[in-house]
Amino acid sequence: MTLLSRFRLDGKVCVVTGASSGLGVAFARGLSEVGATVVITGRRETRLQAEAEALQRAGGNALAIAADVTSVADCSRVIEQTMDRYGAVDVLVNNAGLSGAAPATREEPDHFRHIVEVNLLGTYWMSQAAGRVMSRGGSIVNVSSVLALTTAGLPQAAYSASKAGLIGLTRDLAAQWSGRKGIRVNAIAPAFFPSEMLDLYEDSYMEDTIRRRVPLGRAGEPDECTAAVVFLASPASSYITGVVLPVDGGMLLT
Ligand SMILES: NC(=O)c1ccc[n+]([C@@H]2O[C@H](COP(=O)([O-])OP(=O)(O)OC[C@H]3O[C@@H](n4cnc5c(N)ncnc54)[C@H](OP(=O)(O)O)[C@@H]3O)[C@@H](O)[C@H]2O)c1
């Protein structure tokens, strides 16, 4: 295997959650570009279908499956349909996520609960379903956030707690599965990348936070985050498990 070929995923089947917009779309395109068959999920079926067609037009192999990660049944169905169609799940990218800011004394229980349900529980339901069928050499990449490890001026207890929970989940699944099942489990902790989620923030908040907190002085480009996902998904990282890789322009230094 040449060094560059370690980054390829030819013939591998990759499931990407939250691939109807934002980073998930970039991840699916990147994984397809390095040769993978990509199964994309999310709740917005029309957008998923359009993305799957775009991936096919670009010469890739893609399947869209509408699913809500808060439903254990939906998570099982995504993995079952992937197995029925392609006979394997080699990579799972747990990217589906939801943000939301609310002062702690005023946050409604359902608001907190829903964010944790999507970001943390959804990742666990998908990982359980995939972990049952993955063969040795499989890789799971969880999309956490720098907000698991630092604050950024907004009251985001639910989001921060859910993303910090993902780091514990990553560590534990890596400990359970790396040796016994040969499945590596890692996480990335992105800072700021253009997406519908980021559109919710005021421009002035983003400009100020990036100026003060991001040593590289700018938001990231989606491909810069995709490169980290491809690295952790592929044999390029075959001796790496249980880590959290910041993709943050140095934000965690500040
Ligand atoms: N952008 C950033 O700067 C940044 C930084 C750190 C971490 N992240 C993380 O990166 C991930 C992607 O976020 P993004 O920035 O690309 O935002 P985005 O464009 O809002 O994408 C979020 C994705 O999650 C899906 N999703 C939400 N709730 C879901 C549910 N219940 N079931 C299934 N899918 C669901 C959405 O699809 P549907 O609406 O179709 O279901 C959508 O595809 C998230 O986990 C986010 O926390 C992003």
The ligand as a MOL file (V3000), in Angstrom:
LIG
                    3D

  0  0  0     0  0            999 V3000
M  V30 BEGIN CTAB
M  V30 COUNTS 48 52 0 0 0
M  V30 BEGIN ATOM
M  V30 1 N -20.5050 24.1670 11.3730 0
M  V30 2 C -19.6990 24.2550 12.4050 0
M  V30 3 O -18.9990 25.2490 12.5590 0
M  V30 4 C -19.6190 23.1410 13.4140 0
M  V30 5 C -18.6980 23.2620 14.4560 0
M  V30 6 C -18.5880 22.2330 15.3690 0
M  V30 7 C -19.3680 21.1100 15.2340 0
M  V30 8 N -20.2590 21.0440 14.2170 0 CHG=1
M  V30 9 C -21.0750 19.8390 14.1200 0
M  V30 10 O -21.0970 19.4120 12.7900 0
M  V30 11 C -22.2960 18.6760 12.5530 0
M  V30 12 C -22.9530 19.2000 11.2700 0
M  V30 13 O -23.4270 20.5020 11.5250 0
M  V30 14 P -23.5010 21.6400 10.4050 0
M  V30 15 O -22.7550 22.7870 10.9370 0
M  V30 16 O -23.1750 21.1020 9.0690 0 CHG=-1
M  V30 17 O -25.0500 22.0390 10.5260 0
M  V30 18 P -26.3240 21.7790 9.6070 0
M  V30 19 O -26.1210 22.2630 8.2270 0
M  V30 20 O -27.4540 22.3260 10.4030 0
M  V30 21 O -26.4230 20.1820 9.5530 0
M  V30 22 C -26.9930 19.4190 10.5580 0
M  V30 23 C -27.4210 18.0970 9.9630 0
M  V30 24 O -27.9450 17.2740 11.0180 0
M  V30 25 C -29.1710 16.7130 10.5790 0
M  V30 26 N -30.0600 16.4610 11.6960 0
M  V30 27 C -30.4980 17.3290 12.6430 0
M  V30 28 N -31.3710 16.7250 13.4660 0
M  V30 29 C -31.4780 15.4390 13.0330 0
M  V30 30 C -32.2400 14.3200 13.4470 0
M  V30 31 N -33.0560 14.3820 14.5120 0
M  V30 32 N -32.1030 13.1650 12.7630 0
M  V30 33 C -31.2900 13.0730 11.6890 0
M  V30 34 N -30.5510 14.1030 11.2420 0
M  V30 35 C -30.6510 15.2730 11.8970 0
M  V30 36 C -29.7490 17.7330 9.6080 0
M  V30 37 O -30.5700 17.0790 8.6650 0
M  V30 38 P -32.1790 17.1130 8.6510 0
M  V30 39 O -32.5930 18.4810 9.1040 0
M  V30 40 O -32.5040 16.8060 7.2370 0
M  V30 41 O -32.5880 16.0220 9.5780 0
M  V30 42 C -28.5050 18.2470 8.9200 0
M  V30 43 O -28.1860 17.4300 7.8140 0
M  V30 44 C -23.1390 18.8300 13.8050 0
M  V30 45 O -22.9900 17.6950 14.6230 0
M  V30 46 C -22.5210 20.0370 14.4800 0
M  V30 47 O -22.7420 20.0410 15.8700 0
M  V30 48 C -20.4160 22.0230 13.3130 0
M  V30 END ATOM
M  V30 BEGIN BOND
M  V30 1 1 1 2
M  V30 2 2 2 3
M  V30 3 1 2 4
M  V30 4 1 4 5
M  V30 5 2 4 48
M  V30 6 2 5 6
M  V30 7 1 6 7
M  V30 8 2 7 8
M  V30 9 1 8 9
M  V30 10 1 8 48
M  V30 11 1 9 10
M  V30 12 1 9 46
M  V30 13 1 10 11
M  V30 14 1 11 12
M  V30 15 1 11 44
M  V30 16 1 12 13
M  V30 17 1 13 14
M  V30 18 2 14 15
M  V30 19 1 14 16
M  V30 20 1 14 17
M  V30 21 1 17 18
M  V30 22 2 18 19
M  V30 23 1 18 20
M  V30 24 1 18 21
M  V30 25 1 21 22
M  V30 26 1 22 23
M  V30 27 1 23 24
M  V30 28 1 23 42
M  V30 29 1 24 25
M  V30 30 1 25 26
M  V30 31 1 25 36
M  V30 32 1 26 27
M  V30 33 1 26 35
M  V30 34 2 27 28
M  V30 35 1 28 29
M  V30 36 1 29 30
M  V30 37 2 29 35
M  V30 38 1 30 31
M  V30 39 2 30 32
M  V30 40 1 32 33
M  V30 41 2 33 34
M  V30 42 1 34 35
M  V30 43 1 36 37
M  V30 44 1 36 42
M  V30 45 1 37 38
M  V30 46 2 38 39
M  V30 47 1 38 40
M  V30 48 1 38 41
M  V30 49 1 42 43
M  V30 50 1 44 45
M  V30 51 1 44 46
M  V30 52 1 46 47
M  V30 END BOND
M  V30 END CTAB
M  END
